């Protein structure tokens, strides 16, 4: 069967998508921010309460994996729900295009008329779109419902969030793990953890600016400020509770 050039494009087999790090940069950034801030808050609170390094390591890793898994599952379920919702509306649009084509054609005309198309040009655009069932549905999904299909797999989105959360969230614990391994009193562990976490905040802030297309200095400053506030509050709460309980 011969196709026109336009129809050939509509019937081309879609090439397998190659996922890149950039495709998951937003998940990496927000997972990293949450992981580093929440873990350092735990470290700061435990340090304020003057808990031992073994306790800090236990609390830190428990928080790291529990929160990381929770956040990744949330990302997966959210993405899956969005995709299921998209497919539900797409099935509905397929039904409407098949069973009520005149009404759907009128909706296409209304959409493009609102964009400034009129007369013969409006008719040509409408004819071109409605000439192909799948293209017709895709236009209705985007222009009428404002829905665009998420091409990334929900599992990949959840995995990217988990890897980022744990990978960057591990940084505040490194100094304590080091001192525990060499069996030395963690005299400077909290200071080193603060320095390493600040560096992590800088990296994550820079990546955040890349995602949001905003000022790198502003994004870094915001990340450092919010992380610092969370850590200071956690340290203060730990210190106050330690004095009250003892």
N, C-alpha and C positions, 0 to 999 in steps of 0.2 A: 504494500500500500504506500502510495506516494504522499508526502506531506509538503506543505509550504514551508518556507524557512522559519516562520514563526512557530508552526506546529512542530517542526523538528526540534526546536529549542524546548518546547513543552514536553516532548517525549524522550528527551535525552536521559540516559541512565545517570543518576547522580553519583559522582565519584565518592568513595569513602572519605569521610572527613578526617583530617589529621589534626589531632588536638595539640596545641602548643601551650607553653607556660603562660603566654599572654592571655589565652582564653580563660584562665582561671586566676588571673591576677587579683581580681576583686575578692574572691574567696580567700586567697592567700593573705591578702592585706588584712581583712577583717578578722580572719581566724588568728593571724599573728598578733594583732593588737589585743584581742580578747585574751589569748593565751599568755602573752607576756605580762599584761597588766594584772590579770587575776592571779597568776602564780607569784608575781612579785609582791602583790598585796598579802598573800598568804605568808610569804617569807618575812615581810615587814611586820605583820601582826605577830607572828611567832617570835621574831627577834625582839619586838617590843615587850613581849611577855617573858623574855629571857628563857625560852625553851631551848633544850639541847639540840645539837645539830642533827642527831638521829631523828628526833621528833619533827624537826623542820623538813627533813628529807621525806619522811613518811607522809606528812600533811601535804607537802608540795606535790609529790607524785600522785597521791590520791586525788588531789584537786585537778592535776594536769590531765590524767586519763579519764576521770569521771566527767569533768566539764568538756573535755575535748570530744569524747564520744557523744555526749549530749548535744553539743553544738553541731557535730557532723550529721547526726541523725536528724536534727531539726532542719539542716540545710537540705538533706536528701528528701525528707517528707514534704518540705515546702516546694522544692523543685518538682517533685512527682505530682503533687496536688495541682500545681500550675499547668503541667503538661496534660494531666487528665482533664482539667477544666477546658483547656484548649481543644482537645480532641472531642469532648462532648459538644462544644459549640460548633466545631467543624462538621460533625455528623449532622447537626441540626441545619446548618447552612446547605449541606449537600441535599438534604431532604427538601428544603425550601426551593432550591434552584431546580430540582427535578419536578416537583409537584406544583409549584406556584411561580413559574418562570416570568410571567408578565409582571407580577408584583416585584420580584427581585430585579428585573430589568429596570423598572421604574425607580427603584432604590439606587441603582447604579447611576442613573441619570441625575437623580437628586444630589448624589454625592459629588459628581463632577460638575454639575451646574453651580454648586456652592463654591467650587474652586475657580469659577470664571469661564468654564466651557459653555458654549451655547451654539444654537443653530446646527449647521451641517457638521461642524467639528465635533459637537457633543454626540451626534448620532454616530459618527465614525468611531469615536472612542468607545461608545457603548457597544457597537457591533463587534469591535475588535476584542473587547473583554469578554462578552457573552458568547463569542464563537467557540470558546474552549471551556468545558465544564470546570476543570480543576483550577484554571486561571481565574474564572469567575468566582469560585468559592474563596480562593486566596485573597482576592481583592475585597470581598465582603468581610472576611475575617479581619483584615488590616484596616480598611477604611471605615467600615460600619461599626465594628466591635472594638477596634483599637487593640487587637491581639496579634502578637507575633510569636511564632513557634520557637521554643527553646531547643536548639539543636544539640546541646550538650547533655550527656546522660546524667541522670540524678545521682547515680552511684559515684561517678567521677567528681561531681560537685561536692558530695559529702566527703569523699576521700581527700580532695584538695584542702578542704576545711580542716579535716582531722590532722593531716600531715603538717599543715602550717601551725595549727594550735599547739601541737605537741613539740614540733621542731623549735619554734621560737619561744614557746612557753617553758621549755627546758632550760633556757639560758640563765634565769635567776637562780637555778638550783646548782649550777655547775661548780661554783666555788665551795659550796657545802659538801657536795659529793667528793670533790678533790681532797678537802681536808679530812673527810671521813675515811677515804681510802688510805691516805698516808698516815692516819692515826695521829694527827696533830691537832691541838686546840684551834678552833676556827676563830682566831683573834680578829682577823680582818675579813672574814667571810662575807659579812653583810655589806661592807664598803665595796668589796670586789663585785658582789652581786648587783649592787646599785649601779656601778660603772658599766658592767656588761649589759645590764638591762637598758641603761640609757643609750648605749650604742645600738641595741636592738630596736629601741624606740625610734632612733634616728633613721635606721634602715627602713623600718616599716612606714614611718612618716613620709620618707622619700618615695616609696612605692605607692603609698596612698595618693600622693600628689600626681603620680603618673596615671593612676586610675581616674581620678576626679578632674584632671587637667587644671589644677590650681597651683598656687605658688608652693614651691618645695619648702622654702623657709617657713612659711605659715603652717604647712602641714606637719613639718617636723616639730615646730614650736607647740602646736596644739597637742600632738601625741606626747611630747615630753611633759607638758603641763598637766594633762589629764592623768597620765601615768604617775606623775609625782604626787598629785593630789590624792589619788587612790592609795598609794603607798604610805603617804604621811598619815592619812586617816586610819589606815589599818594598823600602822605602828602605834599611833596614839591610843587606839582602842585596846590593842594588846597590852600596852604599858599600863593603862588605867585598870583593866581587868586583873592584871597580875597583882597590882597593889591592893585591889579590893578583895580578891580571893585569898591572898596570903595574909 
